[in-house]
Amino acid sequence: MIVFDGVCVLCSGFVRMVVRLDRQGRFRFATAQSPFGETLFRKHGLHTDSYETNLVLIDGVAFTRLDSFVAVMAELGWPWRAAKTLLLLPRPLRDWLYDRVARNRYALFGRKDS
Protein backbone atom coordinates (compact mmCIF):
# COMPACT_ATOMS: atom_id res chain seq x y z
CA MET A 1 0.00 0.00 0.00
CA ILE A 2 1.32 3.42 -0.95
CA VAL A 3 -0.34 6.42 0.70
CA PHE A 4 0.68 9.63 -1.06
CA ASP A 5 -0.12 13.34 -1.25
CA GLY A 6 -2.80 13.37 -3.94
CA VAL A 7 -2.33 17.02 -4.91
CA CYS A 8 1.46 16.80 -5.26
CA VAL A 9 2.58 16.50 -8.89
CA LEU A 10 5.83 14.78 -7.87
CA CYS A 11 4.00 12.27 -5.67
CA SER A 12 1.38 11.53 -8.31
CA GLY A 13 4.15 11.07 -10.88
CA PHE A 14 5.84 8.57 -8.58
CA VAL A 15 2.57 6.63 -8.31
CA ARG A 16 2.11 6.62 -12.10
CA MET A 17 5.66 5.28 -12.47
CA VAL A 18 5.00 2.51 -9.92
CA VAL A 19 1.74 1.54 -11.67
CA ARG A 20 3.65 1.24 -14.94
CA LEU A 21 6.52 -0.79 -13.45
CA ASP A 22 4.53 -3.00 -11.04
CA ARG A 23 3.82 -5.81 -13.46
CA GLN A 24 2.83 -8.17 -10.65
CA GLY A 25 0.29 -5.73 -9.24
CA ARG A 26 1.70 -5.79 -5.71
CA PHE A 27 0.82 -2.22 -4.80
CA ARG A 28 -2.44 -0.51 -4.01
CA PHE A 29 -2.73 3.25 -3.63
CA ALA A 30 -4.60 5.77 -1.50
CA THR A 31 -4.30 9.51 -1.29
CA ALA A 32 -3.31 10.84 2.10
CA GLN A 33 -6.28 13.22 1.88
CA SER A 34 -8.80 10.37 1.70
CA PRO A 35 -10.46 9.08 4.89
CA PHE A 36 -8.57 5.78 4.51
CA GLY A 37 -5.24 7.54 3.93
CA GLU A 38 -5.75 9.83 6.92
CA THR A 39 -6.58 6.82 9.10
CA LEU A 40 -3.37 5.07 8.03
CA PHE A 41 -1.32 8.23 8.61
CA ARG A 42 -2.74 8.60 12.13
CA LYS A 43 -2.24 4.91 12.89
CA HIS A 44 1.46 5.27 12.06
CA GLY A 45 1.93 8.52 13.99
CA LEU A 46 2.08 10.84 10.98
CA HIS A 47 0.58 14.32 10.75
CA THR A 48 -2.62 14.62 8.74
CA ASP A 49 -2.29 18.32 8.03
CA SER A 50 0.82 18.55 5.84
CA TYR A 51 1.48 15.14 4.20
CA GLU A 52 5.21 15.75 3.88
CA THR A 53 5.97 12.06 3.48
CA ASN A 54 4.65 9.04 1.68
CA LEU A 55 3.61 6.08 3.79
CA VAL A 56 4.41 2.69 2.34
CA LEU A 57 3.21 -0.54 3.95
CA ILE A 58 4.88 -3.75 2.83
CA ASP A 59 4.13 -7.01 4.62
CA GLY A 60 2.90 -5.06 7.65
CA VAL A 61 6.05 -2.91 7.90
CA ALA A 62 5.67 0.86 7.57
CA PHE A 63 8.20 2.97 5.67
CA THR A 64 8.36 6.76 5.43
CA ARG A 65 10.58 9.43 3.89
CA LEU A 66 13.35 8.19 1.59
CA ASP A 67 13.03 4.69 3.06
CA SER A 68 9.52 4.48 1.54
CA PHE A 69 10.93 5.19 -1.92
CA VAL A 70 13.70 2.62 -1.46
CA ALA A 71 11.23 -0.02 -0.20
CA VAL A 72 9.00 0.43 -3.25
CA MET A 73 11.90 0.35 -5.70
CA ALA A 74 13.28 -2.80 -4.06
CA GLU A 75 9.91 -4.53 -4.56
CA LEU A 76 9.96 -3.73 -8.28
CA GLY A 77 13.06 -5.84 -8.92
CA TRP A 78 16.13 -5.17 -10.99
CA PRO A 79 17.29 -2.53 -11.97
CA TRP A 80 15.07 -0.55 -9.58
CA ARG A 81 16.33 -2.55 -6.62
CA ALA A 82 19.62 -0.67 -7.01
CA ALA A 83 17.93 2.20 -5.14
CA LYS A 84 18.81 0.23 -2.00
CA THR A 85 22.26 1.79 -2.26
CA LEU A 86 20.65 4.97 -0.88
CA LEU A 87 20.47 3.14 2.45
CA LEU A 88 24.25 3.49 2.65
CA LEU A 89 23.70 7.15 3.46
CA PRO A 90 23.35 7.81 7.19
CA ARG A 91 19.70 8.17 8.24
CA PRO A 92 20.08 11.83 9.30
CA LEU A 93 21.39 12.68 5.83
CA ARG A 94 18.64 10.65 4.10
CA ASP A 95 15.98 12.35 6.19
CA TRP A 96 17.49 15.80 5.62
CA LEU A 97 17.57 15.27 1.82
CA TYR A 98 14.02 13.94 1.76
CA ASP A 99 12.74 16.78 3.93
CA ARG A 100 14.30 19.43 1.64
CA VAL A 101 12.48 18.04 -1.38
CA ALA A 102 9.23 17.40 0.55
CA ARG A 103 9.03 20.94 1.90
CA ASN A 104 9.61 22.44 -1.54
CA ARG A 105 7.74 19.89 -3.69
CA TYR A 106 4.91 22.22 -4.68
CA ALA A 107 7.27 25.02 -5.67
CA LEU A 108 9.59 22.67 -7.56
CA PHE A 109 7.08 20.35 -9.24
CA GLY A 110 3.65 21.94 -8.90
CA ARG A 111 0.36 21.22 -7.24
CA LYS A 112 -2.95 19.92 -8.58
CA ASP A 113 -6.35 21.14 -7.43
CA SER A 114 -7.43 17.62 -6.47
FIKOLZA-1660 file (N, C-alpha, C; in steps of 0.1 Angstrom, whole numbers, plus 5000, padded with zeros to 4 digits):
% residues 114
   i   px   py   pz ch aa at
   1 5008 4988 5000  A  M  N
   1 5000 5000 5000  A  M CA
   1 5009 5012 5000  A  M  C
   2 5006 5021 4991  A  I  N
   2 5013 5034 4990  A  I CA
   2 5003 5045 4993  A  I  C
   3 5005 5053 5004  A  V  N
   3 4997 5064 5007  A  V CA
   3 5005 5077 5004  A  V  C
   4 4999 5085 4995  A  F  N
   4 5007 5096 4989  A  F CA
   4 4998 5109 4989  A  F  C
   5 5005 5120 4988  A  D  N
   5 4999 5133 4987  A  D CA
   5 4992 5134 4974  A  D  C
   6 4979 5134 4973  A  G  N
   6 4972 5134 4961  A  G CA
   6 4972 5147 4953  A  G  C
   7 4976 5158 4959  A  V  N
   7 4977 5170 4951  A  V CA
   7 4991 5173 4946  A  V  C
   8 5000 5166 4951  A  C  N
   8 5015 5168 4947  A  C CA
   8 5018 5162 4934  A  C  C
   9 5023 5170 4925  A  V  N
   9 5026 5165 4911  A  V CA
   9 5037 5155 4912  A  V  C
  10 5047 5157 4920  A  L  N
  10 5058 5148 4921  A  L CA
  10 5053 5134 4927  A  L  C
  11 5045 5135 4937  A  C  N
  11 5040 5123 4943  A  C CA
  11 5031 5115 4934  A  C  C
  12 5023 5122 4927  A  S  N
  12 5014 5115 4917  A  S CA
  12 5022 5109 4905  A  S  C
  13 5033 5116 4902  A  G  N
  13 5041 5111 4891  A  G CA
  13 5048 5098 4896  A  G  C
  14 5052 5098 4908  A  F  N
  14 5058 5086 4914  A  F CA
  14 5048 5074 4914  A  F  C
  15 5036 5077 4917  A  V  N
  15 5026 5066 4917  A  V CA
  15 5024 5061 4903  A  V  C
  16 5023 5070 4893  A  R  N
  16 5021 5066 4879  A  R CA
  16 5033 5057 4874  A  R  C
  17 5045 5061 4879  A  M  N
  17 5057 5053 4875  A  M CA
  17 5055 5039 4881  A  M  C
  18 5051 5038 4894  A  V  N
  18 5050 5025 4901  A  V CA
  18 5039 5017 4894  A  V  C
  19 5028 5023 4890  A  V  N
  19 5017 5015 4883  A  V CA
  19 5023 5009 4870  A  V  C
  20 5031 5017 4863  A  R  N
  20 5036 5012 4851  A  R CA
  20 5047 5001 4853  A  R  C
  21 5054 5002 4863  A  L  N
  21 5065 4992 4866  A  L CA
  21 5061 4980 4874  A  L  C
  22 5050 4981 4881  A  D  N
  22 5045 4970 4890  A  D CA
  22 5037 4960 4882  A  D  C
  23 5045 4952 4874  A  R  N
  23 5038 4942 4865  A  R CA
  23 5031 4931 4873  A  R  C
  24 5035 4929 4885  A  Q  N
  24 5028 4918 4893  A  Q CA
  24 5017 4924 4902  A  Q  C
  25 5014 4937 4901  A  G  N
  25 5003 4943 4908  A  G CA
  25 5003 4942 4923  A  G  C
  26 5015 4943 4928  A  R  N
  26 5017 4942 4943  A  R CA
  26 5011 4954 4951  A  R  C
  27 5012 4966 4945  A  F  N
  27 5008 4978 4952  A  F CA
  27 4994 4982 4950  A  F  C
  28 4988 4988 4960  A  R  N
  28 4976 4995 4960  A  R CA
  28 4979 5009 4964  A  R  C
  29 4970 5018 4961  A  F  N
  29 4973 5032 4964  A  F CA
  29 4961 5039 4970  A  F  C
  30 4964 5049 4979  A  A  N
  30 4954 5058 4985  A  A CA
  30 4960 5072 4987  A  A  C
  31 4952 5082 4984  A  T  N
  31 4957 5095 4987  A  T CA
  31 4957 5098 5002  A  T  C
  32 4966 5105 5007  A  A  N
  32 4967 5108 5021  A  A CA
  32 4955 5117 5025  A  A  C
  33 4949 5124 5016  A  Q  N
  33 4937 5132 5019  A  Q CA
  33 4924 5124 5020  A  Q  C
  34 4924 5112 5016  A  S  N
  34 4912 5104 5017  A  S CA
  34 4910 5099 5031  A  S  C
  35 4898 5096 5035  A  P  N
  35 4895 5091 5049  A  P CA
  35 4904 5079 5052  A  P  C
  36 4906 5070 5043  A  F  N
  36 4914 5058 5045  A  F CA
  36 4929 5062 5047  A  F  C
  37 4934 5071 5038  A  G  N
  37 4948 5075 5039  A  G CA
  37 4950 5083 5052  A  G  C
  38 4941 5091 5056  A  E  N
  38 4942 5098 5069  A  E CA
  38 4943 5089 5081  A  E  C
  39 4934 5078 5080  A  T  N
  39 4934 5068 5091  A  T CA
  39 4948 5061 5092  A  T  C
  40 4953 5057 5080  A  L  N
  40 4966 5051 5080  A  L CA
  40 4977 5060 5085  A  L  C
  41 4977 5073 5081  A  F  N
  41 4987 5082 5086  A  F CA
  41 4986 5083 5101  A  F  C
  42 4974 5085 5107  A  R  N
  42 4973 5086 5121  A  R CA
  42 4977 5073 5128  A  R  C
  43 4974 5062 5123  A  K  N
  43 4978 5049 5129  A  K CA
  43 4993 5048 5130  A  K  C
  44 5000 5054 5121  A  H  N
  44 5015 5053 5121  A  H CA
  44 5021 5065 5126  A  H  C
  45 5014 5074 5133  A  G  N
  45 5019 5085 5140  A  G CA
  45 5023 5097 5131  A  G  C
  46 5017 5098 5119  A  L  N
  46 5021 5108 5110  A  L CA
  46 5010 5120 5110  A  L  C
  47 5015 5132 5108  A  H  N
  47 5006 5143 5107  A  H CA
  47 4996 5142 5096  A  H  C
  48 4984 5146 5098  A  T  N
  48 4974 5146 5087  A  T CA
  48 4970 5160 5083  A  T  C
  49 4979 5170 5085  A  D  N
  49 4977 5183 5080  A  D CA
  49 4987 5188 5070  A  D  C
  50 4998 5181 5068  A  S  N
  50 5008 5185 5058  A  S CA
  50 5013 5175 5048  A  S  C
  51 5012 5162 5051  A  Y  N
  51 5015 5151 5042  A  Y CA
  51 5029 5153 5036  A  Y  C
  52 5039 5155 5044  A  E  N
  52 5052 5158 5039  A  E CA
  52 5060 5145 5037  A  E  C
  53 5053 5133 5038  A  T  N
  53 5060 5121 5035  A  T CA
  53 5050 5111 5029  A  T  C
  54 5055 5102 5021  A  N  N
  54 5047 5090 5017  A  N CA
  54 5047 5080 5028  A  N  C
  55 5036 5072 5029  A  L  N
  55 5036 5061 5038  A  L CA
  55 5035 5048 5029  A  L  C
  56 5044 5039 5031  A  V  N
  56 5044 5027 5023  A  V CA
  56 5043 5015 5033  A  V  C
  57 5034 5006 5031  A  L  N
  57 5032 4995 5039  A  L CA
  57 5035 4982 5031  A  L  C
  58 5045 4975 5035  A  I  N
  58 5049 4962 5028  A  I CA
  58 5050 4951 5039  A  I  C
  59 5042 4941 5037  A  D  N
  59 5041 4930 5046  A  D CA
  59 5040 4935 5061  A  D  C
  60 5032 4945 5063  A  G  N
  60 5029 4949 5077  A  G CA
  60 5039 4959 5082  A  G  C
  61 5050 4962 5074  A  V  N
  61 5060 4971 5079  A  V CA
  61 5058 4984 5072  A  V  C
  62 5059 4995 5081  A  A  N
  62 5057 5009 5076  A  A CA
  62 5070 5015 5072  A  A  C
  63 5070 5022 5061  A  F  N
  63 5082 5030 5057  A  F CA
  63 5078 5044 5054  A  F  C
  64 5086 5054 5057  A  T  N
  64 5084 5068 5054  A  T CA
  64 5096 5074 5049  A  T  C
  65 5095 5086 5044  A  R  N
  65 5106 5094 5039  A  R CA
  65 5113 5087 5028  A  R  C
  66 5126 5088 5027  A  L  N
  66 5133 5082 5016  A  L CA
  66 5133 5067 5017  A  L  C
  67 5131 5061 5029  A  D  N
  67 5130 5047 5031  A  D CA
  67 5118 5041 5024  A  D  C
  68 5107 5049 5022  A  S  N
  68 5095 5045 5015  A  S CA
  68 5098 5043 5001  A  S  C
  69 5105 5053 4995  A  F  N
  69 5109 5052 4981  A  F CA
  69 5118 5040 4978  A  F  C
  70 5128 5038 4987  A  V  N
  70 5137 5026 4985  A  V CA
  70 5129 5013 4987  A  V  C
  71 5120 5012 4996  A  A  N
  71 5112 5000 4998  A  A CA
  71 5104 4997 4986  A  A  C
  72 5098 5007 4980  A  V  N
  72 5090 5004 4968  A  V CA
  72 5099 5000 4956  A  V  C
  73 5110 5007 4954  A  M  N
  73 5119 5003 4943  A  M CA
  73 5124 4989 4945  A  M  C
  74 5128 4985 4957  A  A  N
  74 5133 4972 4959  A  A CA
  74 5123 4961 4956  A  A  C
  75 5110 4964 4958  A  E  N
  75 5099 4955 4954  A  E CA
  75 5097 4953 4939  A  E  C
  76 5102 4963 4932  A  L  N
  76 5100 4963 4917  A  L CA
  76 5110 4955 4910  A  L  C
  77 5120 4950 4917  A  G  N
  77 5131 4942 4911  A  G CA
  77 5141 4950 4904  A  G  C
  78 5150 4942 4897  A  W  N
  78 5161 4948 4890  A  W CA
  78 5157 4956 4878  A  W  C
  79 5162 4967 4874  A  P  N
  79 5173 4975 4880  A  P CA
  79 5169 4984 4892  A  P  C
  80 5156 4985 4894  A  W  N
  80 5151 4994 4904  A  W CA
  80 5156 4991 4918  A  W  C
  81 5158 4979 4921  A  R  N
  81 5163 4975 4934  A  R CA
  81 5176 4981 4937  A  R  C
  82 5184 4986 4927  A  A  N
  82 5196 4993 4930  A  A CA
  82 5194 5006 4939  A  A  C
  83 5182 5010 4940  A  A  N
  83 5179 5022 4949  A  A CA
  83 5183 5019 4963  A  A  C
  84 5184 5006 4966  A  K  N
  84 5188 5002 4980  A  K CA
  84 5202 5008 4984  A  K  C
  85 5210 5012 4974  A  T  N
  85 5223 5018 4977  A  T CA
  85 5221 5031 4985  A  T  C
  86 5209 5037 4984  A  L  N
  86 5207 5050 4991  A  L CA
  86 5207 5047 5006  A  L  C
  87 5205 5035 5010  A  L  N
  87 5205 5031 5024  A  L CA
  87 5219 5032 5030  A  L  C
  88 5229 5033 5022  A  L  N
  88 5242 5035 5027  A  L CA
  88 5245 5049 5033  A  L  C
  89 5236 5058 5029  A  L  N
  89 5237 5072 5035  A  L CA
  89 5232 5071 5049  A  L  C
  90 5238 5078 5058  A  P  N
  90 5234 5078 5072  A  P CA
  90 5219 5083 5072  A  P  C
  91 5211 5078 5081  A  R  N
  91 5197 5082 5082  A  R CA
  91 5195 5097 5084  A  R  C
  92 5203 5104 5092  A  P  N
  92 5201 5118 5093  A  P CA
  92 5202 5125 5080  A  P  C
  93 5212 5121 5071  A  L  N
  93 5214 5127 5058  A  L CA
  93 5202 5123 5049  A  L  C
  94 5198 5111 5049  A  R  N
  94 5186 5107 5041  A  R CA
  94 5174 5115 5045  A  R  C
  95 5172 5116 5058  A  D  N
  95 5160 5124 5062  A  D CA
  95 5161 5138 5058  A  D  C
  96 5173 5144 5060  A  W  N
  96 5175 5158 5056  A  W CA
  96 5172 5160 5041  A  W  C
  97 5178 5152 5033  A  L  N
  97 5176 5153 5018  A  L CA
  97 5161 5151 5015  A  L  C
  98 5154 5141 5020  A  Y  N
  98 5140 5139 5018  A  Y CA
  98 5132 5152 5022  A  Y  C
  99 5135 5156 5034  A  D  N
  99 5127 5168 5039  A  D CA
  99 5129 5180 5031  A  D  C
 100 5141 5183 5025  A  R  N
 100 5143 5194 5016  A  R CA
 100 5134 5194 5004  A  R  C
 101 5133 5182 4998  A  V  N
 101 5125 5180 4986  A  V CA
 101 5110 5181 4990  A  V  C
 102 5106 5174 5001  A  A  N
 102 5092 5174 5005  A  A CA
 102 5087 5188 5009  A  A  C
 103 5095 5196 5015  A  R  N
 103 5090 5209 5019  A  R CA
 103 5089 5219 5007  A  R  C
 104 5096 5216 4996  A  N  N
 104 5096 5224 4985  A  N CA
 104 5090 5218 4972  A  N  C
 105 5083 5207 4974  A  R  N
 105 5077 5199 4963  A  R CA
 105 5067 5207 4955  A  R  C
 106 5059 5215 4961  A  Y  N
 106 5049 5222 4953  A  Y CA
 106 5056 5233 4945  A  Y  C
 107 5066 5240 4951  A  A  N
 107 5073 5250 4943  A  A CA
 107 5081 5244 4932  A  A  C
 108 5087 5233 4934  A  L  N
 108 5096 5227 4924  A  L CA
 108 5088 5219 4913  A  L  C
 109 5077 5212 4917  A  F  N
 109 5071 5204 4908  A  F CA
 109 5056 5207 4905  A  F  C
 110 5050 5215 4913  A  G  N
 110 5037 5219 4911  A  G CA
 110 5027 5212 4920  A  G  C
 111 5014 5217 4919  A  R  N
 111 5004 5212 4928  A  R CA
 111 4991 5212 4919  A  R  C
 112 4983 5201 4921  A  K  N
 112 4970 5199 4914  A  K CA
 112 4959 5204 4923  A  K  C
 113 4948 5207 4918  A  D  N
 113 4936 5211 4926  A  D CA
 113 4930 5200 4934  A  D  C
 114 4931 5188 4928  A  S  N
 114 4926 5176 4935  A  S CA
 114 4933 5164 4931  A  S  C
% end
